[in-house]
């Protein structure tokens, strides 16, 4: 079974995107592309007061993601496989719940200019998990600014992700609910997940069920 040349992994905060990305990059002998959220100094301010700091936080995320993806576009995607822990268009998911109507108007103008010439992945993997599972993961990893994330905001983010990927058609998509699996501690869970990813028919939305 062919491994896609460019895979992007998506899902809400705490779902395990970066962890799975590292595992797949190692298993597929692919280049690992990780988003550096520490490059956005406005993030702690945003979690303290989302309304006040949303626009500058969102615009900086958009620019940082664009610059990283632009660099990726200039590389030869055929010379090496790539696994990335985010999808550029995910930025709009956060913008849709963080920005007011006027801010969103400005944001969309900027986004449409930046999105034009960026590469699209051959496959997107969307990871889902329950609110309780995500809150548990966030608490366990202990990132300072994430401690300010409340259940209401995270629940809103989960809903926004689900709405976005329900109608997503830009690229082939694999949807995986990881609430009842552990692809880090369970070799069987990881191998089953990889098998499902590789067997997904290109051009179709593929829902993976691996629960015990």
Secondary structure, DSSP 8 states (H G I E B T S, - for coil): ----SEEEEE-STTS-HHHHHHHHHHHTT-EEE---GGG-TTHHHHHH-HHHHHHHHHHHHHHHHHHHHHHHHTS-TTTS-EEES--GGGHHHHHHHHS-HHHHHHHHHHHHHHHTT----SEEEEEE--HHHHHHHHHHH--GGGGG--HHHHHHHHHHHHHHHHS--SS-EEEEE-TT--TTT-HHHHHHHHHHHHHS-TTSEEEE----
